[in-house]
Amino acid sequence: MEGKVAAIFGIANHRSIAFGIAKSLKEAGVQLALNYQNERMGKSLAKITGQLGDPWARECDVTDDAAVDGFFGAVREEFGGLDYLVHSVAFAKREELGGQFVDTSWDGYALAQQVSAFSLVSLCRRAVPLMADRNGSVLALTYLGSEKVVPNYNVMGVAKAALESSMRYLANDLGPKGIRVNAISAGPIRTLSASGVSDLLNMLDYVAERAPLRRNVTTDDVGKAARFLLSDDASGVTGQVLFVDSGYHIMGM
């Protein structure tokens, strides 16, 4: 993977899953292109990028088409092309992550879908021309709440289901271009975005007690799996969801 270029969306701080992926790719010699949503998030990112070799970064709100166009245009100018795209972006209003799903507002539903699912489509549309003849690879981050009911996950679970379905349709669209699209379903990790889910600490304890490996996963675990899926070692794999959750998803009772 030496010299390859990866655009990574969604690093909030050093506990982010996206940071674990960026760290793993950097160790493999990949050049990084990072986004930050706004100036405030840019300042937070700047505090930790030294751990990644001070990579190239640019402001880009994934809901702003002009900003997304500008980001990928700048990537083309800076690197000449793109090999990997990592989508680790999700958002829902805090008030939608509690109570009953039946009470979800339209505004809250639409926002979660736009940021957490449609943005993958939007980013891929811009990334594809930069991946021409480079056997590109795209990776999205999802969670078990997409297919099972997880208390307090609510509208985000529905958004992740849409993300996974989008991943499969994109895999079909982009396969003839030699571009693979996959997803990782990571177990619960204590990240900034996960902190918005009520009762997260109890969830972590519950999984650690019942998962076959009897522990929670780490961002390093996810980073290594991401490196595999993005690399040529997974050259025949596309349209798949790889669970990195200590085996929790296989359990019934």
N, C-alpha and C positions, 0 to 999 in steps of 0.2 A: 504493500500500500504506500510505499515511499513515494513522495511527490504528488500523490493524489490530492484533490481539492474537495473539501466537504463544507457545505453550508449548513449550519446548525441553528435552528430556531427554538428558543425557549429557555435559555439559561437565565435563571433568576439569581442564584447564589451558588456557593460551593456545595450545597446539599442537593441541588437540582439533579434529576436523572440526566438531563441534557449535559450537565457538567461532567458527570461520570462518563458519558459517551464521548464527549470532546477530549477528555483526559486519555481515554483508551485509544482513540484515533491518533492523538498527538504522539503517543508512545510508539505507534506504528509508522510514524513519519508522515502523516497526513497534514496538509496545510489547512488551516481552519479559517472560515469566514462566518462571523457571528452577527446576529441581529440583537438589537435592544429596542424595546417598544417606544420609549420616550427618553427625555434627558435625565429624568430621575433614575430610571432603570439603567441608563448608560453609566451613571456614576457608580451604581452598585456593581455593574459588570466590571468596570475598570479596576475595582479593588481586588478582583480575583483572577484577572486574565494573566497576571504575572506567572501564575501556576501553569498556564497553558502556553507560555512562551510569547506573551503579548501579541496575540493574533490580530488580524484585520477584523474590524467591526464597523457596523454602520447602523444608524437608526432606521427601523422599519416596523411600522404597525401593520400586522398582517391583514387588518380590515381596510386598509387604505391602498387602493389599487395603484395610485401614483407612487406611493412609497415602495410597494413591492416591485413595480417596474424599475424604479431607481436602484433598488438593492441589486437586482440581478444584472442590470446594465453595468453597475459598478463592479460586480464580480467578474463580468466578461472583460472589462478593461484591466482589472487588477491581475487576474489569473489566466485569462484566455479561454476558460471553459470551466466545467464542473463535473465531478465524478459522483459525489454523494450528496443527498439531501436528507436531513434529519428533521422531522416535524415533532416537536415536543411542546406543543402549544395547546392550552385548554383554559377555559374560563367559564364560570357561571356565577350569577349573583348569589351572595351568601344566603339570602332569604329563600332561595330556591333549593338549597341543600339542607333541608329539614322539613319536618311535617310530612304531609302526604303529597305524592306526585300529582294527584288529581287536582290539586290547588295551584299547579304551575301556571304562571302568567304567560301570555303570548310573547311579551317583550323578553321575558327571561328565557323562554324556550328558543326564540329566534336568535338571541345573542349567543347562547351556548352553542347552537348549531353553527353559526357564522364563524365564531372564533375557533371552536374545537374540531369541527369537521370540514366545513367548506373551505377553510384556509388551506387544507392539504391539497385540494383541487387547484386552488388559485396559485399556490407555490409551484406545483408540478407543471402547470401550464407555462410558467416563465422559465422553469429549470430545464425543461426538455430540449429547447434549442441549444442550450449550453452543454448538453450531454451527448450531442451528435458524435457517433463513432467512438464513444468512450466507455461503452458497456456500463452505463450509469446505474445507480442503485438508490432507491428511496426507502426510508424507514419512518414509520409512525409509531407513536407510543399510545397504548390503550390500557384497559383495565377490565378485570373480570365482571365489573358492574355493567358491562355492555350486554352480557348474556344471562346473568343471574341477578336477582334482586339483592342489592346491598343497602341496608338501612342508611338513610341520609344522603345517598348518592344521587338519587332522583333524576333530575333533568340531565345531569352529566352522564349517567349511564346510557340514556337515550342518545346523547350526542356521540358517545364512544361507539355505540352500535352503528350509527351513521358513518363514523370515521372508518370502521372496519369494512363496511360494505363499500364505501368509496375506495378504499385500498384495493379491494378485489376488482372493481370495475377499472381502476387505473392500471392495475397489473395487466388486464386484458388489452386495454388501449395501447399501453406503452411497450408491451412485450415484443411486437414486431420491430420496434426500434432498438431492441437489445437492452431495454431498461427494465430492471426488476423492481417490484414494489412489495414490501412486507411490513409487518407490524410486530412489536413486542408487547405482550401483556405482562407487565411487571406487577409483582405483589406490592402490598402497601409499604411505602417508605415515608419517613418523616421529612417531607419536603414543604416548601412554602405553599405550594398549591394544595397539597394534601391537608394542610392545617385548616383549610376551609371546610373540611368534612367533619361534622360533629362526631365526638366519641372516637377520634382517631387512635388514641392511645390504647383503648380497650380493643380496637380492631387489630392493632399490632400484636397485642398479647394473645388474642384469640388465634390468630394465624400461626404464631410461633409455637403455640401449644399443640396445634392439630396438623400442621403441614408435615408431610413425610420426613423432611429434613430437620424438623423441629427448630426452625429459626426463621427469622425474616430475611429477605434478600437485601442487598446493599446496592448502591449506585455502581460500585465496581462490578458486581455480578451482571448488572444490566449492560454496562459498558462493554464487557467482554463478549456478551452475546450479540450486541449491536455490531461490534467489529467483525464478527463472523458473518452475520447476515449481509453486511455491506460489501464484504470482500469477495474475491473470486472463489474462495472456499465454498461459498453458497451459490455458485454460478447456475445451478439448476433449480434454485428455490425462488418462487415468486407467488404472490397472492396468499401468503401464509401468515398466521398469527402464532408466534412462538411464545409460550408461557415461560416466564422466568419468575417463579413465585414459590420456590422450594417445594413444588408439587402440590400446593394447596388445591388447585383447581380440579384435581382428580378425585377428591374426597366427596363422599356422600354424607353419612352421619359421622 
